[in-house]
Amino acid sequence: MMSVNRRRFLALALGWPAVASATATSAVNDYEPTDLVETLLSRAAVPRHSSELWVLIDDKEATLTIFRGNALVERFAPISLGRGGAKTQRIRGDNVTPL
Protein backbone atom coordinates (compact mmCIF):
# COMPACT_ATOMS: atom_id res chain seq x y z
CA MET A 1 0.00 0.00 0.00
CA MET A 2 1.23 3.47 -0.90
CA SER A 3 1.99 5.72 2.05
CA VAL A 4 0.27 9.09 2.07
CA ASN A 5 2.01 11.91 3.87
CA ARG A 6 0.31 15.15 4.86
CA ARG A 7 1.46 17.07 1.79
CA ARG A 8 0.19 14.41 -0.64
CA PHE A 9 -3.08 14.05 1.27
CA LEU A 10 -3.63 17.82 1.15
CA ALA A 11 -2.92 17.91 -2.59
CA LEU A 12 -5.37 15.07 -3.22
CA ALA A 13 -8.03 16.57 -0.95
CA LEU A 14 -7.81 20.02 -2.54
CA GLY A 15 -7.54 18.68 -6.08
CA TRP A 16 -10.52 16.34 -5.89
CA PRO A 17 -13.30 18.98 -6.28
CA ALA A 18 -11.60 20.43 -9.37
CA VAL A 19 -11.24 17.00 -10.98
CA ALA A 20 -14.80 16.00 -10.10
CA SER A 21 -16.34 19.21 -11.47
CA ALA A 22 -14.30 19.07 -14.68
CA THR A 23 -15.57 15.62 -15.57
CA ALA A 24 -19.20 16.17 -14.61
CA THR A 25 -21.62 17.16 -17.36
CA SER A 26 -24.87 18.61 -16.16
CA ALA A 27 -27.36 21.33 -16.99
CA VAL A 28 -25.73 23.53 -14.36
CA ASN A 29 -22.45 23.58 -16.32
CA ASP A 30 -24.29 24.46 -19.56
CA TYR A 31 -26.04 27.50 -18.02
CA GLU A 32 -25.67 30.76 -19.91
CA PRO A 33 -26.79 33.90 -18.08
CA THR A 34 -29.55 35.89 -19.73
CA ASP A 35 -29.18 39.55 -20.54
CA LEU A 36 -31.31 41.32 -17.92
CA VAL A 37 -31.69 44.49 -20.00
CA GLU A 38 -32.85 42.50 -23.03
CA THR A 39 -35.36 40.57 -20.90
CA LEU A 40 -36.77 43.75 -19.38
CA LEU A 41 -37.01 45.47 -22.77
CA SER A 42 -38.87 42.52 -24.29
CA ARG A 43 -41.50 42.85 -21.53
CA ALA A 44 -41.62 46.67 -21.63
CA ALA A 45 -44.56 46.96 -24.04
CA VAL A 46 -46.84 44.96 -21.73
CA PRO A 47 -48.24 46.85 -18.70
CA ARG A 48 -48.07 45.04 -15.37
CA HIS A 49 -51.50 46.31 -14.28
CA SER A 50 -54.38 48.20 -15.94
CA SER A 51 -53.68 51.67 -14.47
CA GLU A 52 -49.88 51.66 -14.86
CA LEU A 53 -48.47 54.79 -16.50
CA TRP A 54 -45.64 53.96 -18.91
CA VAL A 55 -43.67 55.47 -21.80
CA LEU A 56 -42.85 53.88 -25.15
CA ILE A 57 -39.99 55.39 -27.18
CA ASP A 58 -39.91 54.18 -30.78
CA ASP A 59 -36.51 55.05 -32.24
CA LYS A 60 -37.43 53.97 -35.79
CA GLU A 61 -40.44 56.33 -35.96
CA ALA A 62 -38.85 58.94 -33.62
CA THR A 63 -41.94 59.04 -31.38
CA LEU A 64 -42.58 59.12 -27.64
CA THR A 65 -45.95 57.70 -26.56
CA ILE A 66 -47.43 57.77 -23.06
CA PHE A 67 -49.88 55.02 -22.05
CA ARG A 68 -52.04 54.33 -19.00
CA GLY A 69 -52.47 50.56 -19.07
CA ASN A 70 -53.23 49.88 -22.75
CA ALA A 71 -54.90 53.28 -23.38
CA LEU A 72 -53.02 55.98 -25.29
CA VAL A 73 -52.68 59.18 -23.22
CA GLU A 74 -50.44 61.34 -25.41
CA ARG A 75 -48.05 60.99 -28.35
CA PHE A 76 -45.08 63.22 -29.22
CA ALA A 77 -43.50 63.21 -32.68
CA PRO A 78 -40.86 63.82 -33.87
CA ILE A 79 -38.37 63.47 -31.04
CA SER A 80 -34.59 63.78 -31.23
CA LEU A 81 -32.52 60.73 -30.32
CA GLY A 82 -29.00 61.87 -31.15
CA ARG A 83 -26.54 60.87 -33.86
CA GLY A 84 -26.05 57.28 -32.75
CA GLY A 85 -29.76 56.44 -32.38
CA ALA A 86 -31.06 54.73 -29.24
CA LYS A 87 -29.55 51.59 -27.71
CA THR A 88 -29.07 50.04 -24.30
CA GLN A 89 -26.20 52.05 -22.87
CA ARG A 90 -23.06 49.97 -22.39
CA ILE A 91 -20.27 52.56 -22.49
CA ARG A 92 -20.27 56.18 -21.41
CA GLY A 93 -19.54 58.50 -24.33
CA ASP A 94 -20.64 56.08 -27.08
CA ASN A 95 -22.84 58.83 -28.68
CA VAL A 96 -26.12 56.94 -28.39
CA THR A 97 -29.28 57.87 -26.51
CA PRO A 98 -29.70 55.37 -23.66
CA LEU A 99 -32.97 53.46 -23.45
C-alpha angles and dihedrals in degrees: 000000000000115000116234117208124196095264093052092044091052092049091050093045094049094041097050098078091051093050093045094050093046093056098042118096115197141140089262091064091049094054116128116192116240122235104254094202092051091049093050093047092051089056095041097094092058116077116226093219136009098258098042114131112220141163128228118199113194108195094187093056094031092231136137115206127187119208135185103205103316095330120104111238102174140343128207122197137206105022128176118242102174133249097295096048121228125310139148103284113246103156130031111241096023091130096239130119107247118235 
